[in-house]
């Protein structure tokens, strides 16, 4: 009886940890960590106040919804995710996708628009939660970072473009294309409201100066205060300066997404793009910070945390959120020790909202426009842009396609296009494993094998040595078969092939059949296929499929040296006697044997 109880205890404990993942890090909580988390949380609350308002405006929602998202989302994501430092909430990229998606169905800022945004959030969260429960967290590894860099750069330009009407004080029709919007803005430059422009530029300049000289201060918040004071001093409303209006001084209210079939049908495909972007952002940011904090991120648990935060948030007036790089980086820098810092940040923001909400009645939209321009500029990752362009033509292509699609096509399609292109290029690389021709280095005492394309090493006229660097699976068999046949038939024509298989980590039935077919082809030409260094898993596939009988058990060797010692005596002795290459250590012995005969 006691044995049974003892055996079941770990199982019960594991089940509780899966259901309540915060139990994993709860033992780390001490008085010292609580103090560090509280300080980090208070710092984050001050930073997210202007960001939350700005992001909500980008998403086409009333400004308080950005703060609601910054209150609800981080609590759920922090408790049910896996990262110690990731803080979730509204982000620029997802905000602009929400605007692009929902604005096609309803007028921004209207009750219908808000309800559809909440429905989009619920659907995106359901996708993310399903991915996590299905243990698909590793899928985000197949999405190239170039997709995120290209998308965020394009989104930054779209964000800046959408705010220029608030910075210049000119009307711009809603829902127009990127190029048409710029054309309208250029035509209306002479009608710029100088009062609006002055407030926006002063706010932007102060934010830049604080970031340059006092980066630890909440620069955006201070800049918005100066912009508000300037608007009051200029008597802005009398000169066409629009104000944000007073925020409701209460906690996130309960809400109900629109679950009608028509709305779900229209938003479900687009919600998948929001879900994918949110997961890519969250896991990428979490892993980037985890490399510094020496923590291991569980991708599946992070999917579950993000999904739950959006599902729960949709019923508490929060729109789609994800990991925030700015707030997460600040959280780590401020000394946070556990996800309780995210909880403290949310609670502190709720308290601030209750106290300062009435003051937003004097905040000019132009000041917010200046801040959002700075947010858009910060969104462009110039370092990685330059790095990708310099290092990889393929990744640069993925980035460029995603960037252009973001500017000129639907944002959700841009994400799909970038992801699909990165997967296509990945599959193309894996389906074309490198096949290198080798030969002994005459300058090396042990005749080490070297790539003949990079050295002056000479090949044996009768024996071709080639190495496959990559997996031999169904997608790669055509390339491998064609290449092997081509290198064997190129001068000097060689009918014996030693295949160095050390680099083959995986082989399937199609790959095994390809090797068997190559062995048959060479045998018909009077030669043979030899394999050296095959891993145990590769040999096992050949044995189970029966291909090893076609190749020949005696033609499988553990090393290149063993293979050459066995192969050279089997070569045409007459050709060996007259051969001038003598590249193998066994060659003189073979020649002497021929001479004595």
VEXZARO-837797 format. One record per residue (C-alpha): x, y, z. Coordinates in steps of 0.02 Angstrom, whole numbers, plus 50000, padded with zeros to 5 digits. Example, Ala and Ser with C-alpha at 12.3 -4.5 7.8 and 13.67 -1.06 7.14 Angstrom:
<nodes>
506154977550390506844994750357
</nodes>
This chain:
<nodes>
500005000050000501375011950048502375007449893500925011749781500695028549865502545032549850502575027949666501075038649624501725054049713502975059349577501635056649445500425067749538501785080749563502205080549377500375082449332500185097649445501745105649372501045103349197499385110949246500155124749352501885128049278502255142149400502555128549529504225125549442504945142349488503955146049646505295138249759506495151649695505435165549773506265173349925506215190150012507665195949903506845190349739505205198549790506105215049816507005213649648505405208749558504445223049637505725235949580505765228749403503865228249398503675246549450504945251749318504005242049185502335249649235502985267249206503715262449036502155253648972500965268049013501355278348857501725262748754500045254848793499095270448738500155271848581499935253648533498055254448556497965269248438499005259648311497775245248325496315257148294495635254548470495205266948608496815270848705496265262248866496255245248779498145245748764498255247748952496965234048982498045222548876499595227448973498695223049136497875206349093499065198248969500695198549070499895190549223499225175349130500735173549014501945175349159501095162249268500805149549129502325152549018504095146349044505195161849037505735170649196505935187549113504735188248964503375201248987501895200548869500705214248818500275225048668501615225948532501825236648379501865222348253500295213848316499405230448339499625234848157499065217448104497495219548211497155236248128497465229347954496315214647986494845222248078494785238947988494175229747834492585224847927492205239548043492625257848075494105259348197493615264548371491795259448356490985246548472490855234248326492715236548289493165233348472492105217648480492855210648320494615214348386494185204248541493545190048432495165190348334496105189448499495085174548559495355165048396497215168748393497375163048574496415147048533497645143348391499125146348505498415135748645498045121548523499825122348455500515121348632499425106948686499895097648526501745099948573502135109948417503295122248504504765117048395503875123148238504415141048275506215135248247505835133148062505325151348041506805161447984507285176548088507345185847923505445184747914505275193848079506585206948034505795210347864504035210847932504445222448077505395234247961503915235147843502705236847989503765251148059503585260747895501705257547893501555263348073502505279348037501455282247881499835280047980500395293148108500955306647988499175313247974499195316148163500915324048155500485335648010498675338848057497975334447885496545322547842496975306147754495655293847692495605277347788496005260747707497045267147561498615258647497500355263147558500815272747401499135281647390499285287347571500985294947537500325303347380498905311247480500125316847616501285324947490499855334147407499265340847575500945346647641500495365147610498985362747726500055356947874499425363148043500975371048118500285370048296500045351248277501755349148196502605359248334501845348648473502315332448385504105337548348504425344748522503785328648600504865318148484506405328948514506235328048705506035309148697507605307748590508615319248703508125309548860508545293048775510235300248724510745308448888509675300249024509185283048956508655276549128507255289449142505515285649070505845296548918504215293448827503175297748980504155313749014504045318848831502165316448832502025327448986502995341248896501915338948741500365340748848501025356548932501475363848762499725360048697498965368948847500155383648826499725385448641497865383648678497915369048558496055364648542495705382248476496985379148337496385362248279497425351648400496435335848442496565328048615496605309748665495215312248793495015306148970495335287648999494085278149106494805276449281494345258349313495065240949296494845230749137492975227349121492215210849069491925209148882491135196848762491885193448591490725191648442490565172948418489315173348275489695161248134489925175248007491215184348113492165168548159492195163247976492885180147920494205181648057494795163648081496025163447934496745180347982496865175348165498105161948116499315175548056499105184748221499415168548316500985164248218501705181748233501355182048420502185165148447503705169848343503915186048440503685178348611504795163148589506155172948498506215186348634506135173448773507575163448700508615179148666508515184148849508705166148910510425165248830510955179048950510045172549103510625154449077508825148349071508075135348956506445140248871505075127148846504305131848678502745121348707502415129348876502705146548803501395142748669500165137948806500545153548907500315165148759498735156248705497945157048878498405175348897497485179848737495985168448771495765175448946496165193048890494795193048759493515191848901494345206148998494415219548863496195215248809496665213448626497995201948553499675203148639501365194748636503095196248710503785213948716505635215248680505785232548759504885227948920505675210648931507425217648906507075231149035506405217949153508015207949143509115223549156508125229649307508575213749400506975203449392507175185849461505495177349430503895180049328503165188749479503955204549407502665203649266501265201849394501925216849493502065227049332500245223449290499625227649465500645243649470499955248949301498185245849363498525257149511499285270649400497785269549283496595272849427497605288049482498135296949321496755292349198495885309449210497485318449158497455310648984496035322548940497375335648904498535324348802498645329848619498525316248488499985325148402501085321348553500595303148539500995303948354502755310048392503005295848517502355282948394503595289148263504975285248388504205268148423504175264548236505995269648217506515258448362505585244048281506805243448134508235231648176509625239948075510965228648148510145212648088509625220747925511445224147882512015207247949510755197447844511155207147686513025204247708513005185947757511635176747661510845180047493509445167647530509005175547697509105192847619507855187147487506665180747621506835197147714506545207647557505015197747504504245199147677504655217747686503885221747516502365210747548502095219947712502085236747625501055232547472499995217347518498955211547666499985209847824499395192347862499875187147684501595194947711501855183647861501285168247766502355172847615503915175247720503645159247818503285149047661504785156047569505945152547716505285134647725505505132347537507305138247547507615127147698506915112047607507945116347454509535116647557509145100247643508665092147478510345096647401511665089947522513445094447478514415080647390516295083447402517625074447301519095069047409520885063547382522395060547496523475075647534525245071347475525985084147595525165076247747526145062047832524575051447854523875056047682522355064847759520865066547642520575084147575519325092647460520095092047285519185108047234520195117747365521885109347343523045102547209522795084647268522665071847127521365058147112521555039647080521105035846898520115020546952519345025147121518235040147154518085045647335516595056547380515825062447544513985066647570513685080547695511835079647739510365068247759509935055847622508035056147616506685055947483506865074447445508745072947414508875056447317508715064047144510085076847177511235063747255510985050747117511265063546979512805070947062513625054147099513365048246922514045064546854515645064746957516015046546918515805049146731516815065146721518635062646665519475052146720518005040246713517985029946873516885014546898517355011947080516615023647209517055024947392515645034347477516185042347641514585041847744515155050147906514105065447865512485055947835511495057747996509835051347928509295039947787507565033847738506965020047622507135030947467508925035147515509355016947546508615012047377509665025647295511265018147365510735000747309510345007347134512055015747126512884999347178511984990147036512455003546909514305003046953514314984046957513614983446779515044995046727516314983146802516584992846962515844993247136515125004647270516025004847438515405013847594516445019247744516025027047910514135023947903513305027348070512405013448161510695020948120511125021547934511745003447934510174998048025509065005447889510084996647754509964980247847508104981247881507714985947701508844972547627509864985247527511464979947616511364963447522511334972647357512794983647407513744969347490514164967347673516014965847632515954982747545515474991647707516964998247809517135007047974518455019447911519195026547751520885018747790520135001347807519165003847646520675009347544521744994947609520404982947548519964991747384521674995647308522184977247286520564974247192520884987947063521484984146887523284978646917523814982846741523265000946759524075001946931525744996346856525765010646732524935023546845525965039046881524845045747020525215033347161524145043447282523835029447407525135021947523524555004947458524945009647277526805004947275526414987847347525084985047215526294990447078527674979147146526494964447150526044967446969527894968846919528354952647007526914943746924
</nodes>
